[in-house]
C-alpha cells in the first residue's frame, strides 16, 4: 500500500469515528479499502485517488464555512465513488452507495441523508443560497479549475483520456458545452475564500480551453 493510500485510510477512519460521535460501529477500514479500490479503477484518469485527496484538502481549507465539515468530507469520499465515463447516472449511483454504506457503518440517518444530498449536488455544482455544506463541497470539487496553466492543461488532458472512446469532434462539442455551462454560472465559487482564491484564475482557464476547442 502506498503512503498516499495509508494517509487516505487514516483520514477516512478519523472522519467516520468523529461522525459516529463515539457510537459503536463496524471497523472503518474495510469501507476505506472498498472506496479506495473504486477510486483506483482502470478507467479513471482524472477521477482518481489524487483527485479525492485534493478535494479533501480543499474541504479542509474551507471547513470553517461548513455547517458540518465532516459530512462534507464523507461526501467528498463518495462523490465520484461510482464513475463510468460512458454513463450519466454516476452521481445518483454514488449517492445510493453512500446511503447504503454509511447506514451500515453506523452513521446516523440525518448525516447519511445529508451526505447523499451533497453527492447528488455535484451534478450541477449549483448549491442554493445558504447551503454552506454544498458550497464547500462544490468549491472543493471545482478548485482544480484554478490551477496554473500547466496544472490545468494536465487536468484537461486527463479528462480527455477518460473519454478516449469518444471521437474528437463529439468530445469537443460536449466539452465545450460543459465549459459554457460553467462560465454561465454567476459565480463558480460560492464560499468567500474559494471565490477570492480561485474565481478569476478558473474563469481564465475555462475561457482559454473553450477558445482552444473552438480552434
Helices and strands as residue ranges (DSSP letters): H 3-20, H 29-39, H 49-62, G 63-65, H 69-78, H 90-104, H 109-121, H 132-142, G 143-146, H 149-162, H 168-183, H 192-214
